[in-house]
């Protein structure tokens, strides 16, 4: 595993981060096993997305096996994590403070490295809410504050200077808008991380690029007559389309880490290995040509 420095804290994190999302239903031992396997792969950067007791207990149990200062733990705050009694106002000061204290107490992990707001709208976070977050940081409940999302409001949150980190989608389909946003965050000394390196639009392109099967198998001649810009996603030896997309995201120097959401431990291990691999010669040029083809432009605007 390769490691990269954070802009806002004196530590380095794994180039690949593990996102633990309770939309994937697992038992506490299941979450613990996945987290421990990630640690074995050299991953020290984790984001928790959700509030199920099984997720909280499993992650806490696994991460307590490692010296706390070696782990970077992000917890996403918002509707995905807020207790039911605060669901009507996910960024209410009392709700966020209660949640932070409950997380630290239940996991036994002393503090949260990054409290990250989940795609807050322009009016979702009040001045009182922001003050409560700053107070939690001053008290040591959290070491840093972040914001995640891709809406227009994110630019306003970046410009406030109140946040230490940004998590945003980044993939082969990202264009100048995303790169300007990343630069704006980096210029304010914010750590930038990526999610959605393999978005639905990319999945659609990968599917369209698959060689078509005829009655006798792959009809290479027919496929050659209708070439797709992203054919290389399925014709690069020893690489899957997902691995190529992850490797591409890892080449972006602004990013401290890229999040993965594996289906299982074997899938996670395969993705973690990408951090140590170099794209084959000639493939970066194919990627760039595909990104700026008419087909790629259409996908980015979809």
Beta strands, then each sheet from edge to edge (+ up, - down):
strand 1: 3-5
strand 2: 12-14
strand 3: 16-21
strand 4: 45-49
strand 5: 72-77
strand 6: 112-118
strand 7: 142-148
strand 8: 165-169
strand 9: 191-195
strand 10: 213-214
strand 11: 217-218
strand 12: 255-260
sheet 1: 1+ 2-
sheet 2: 3+ 4+ 5+ 6+ 7+ 8+ 9+ 12+ 3+
sheet 3: 10+ 11-
end
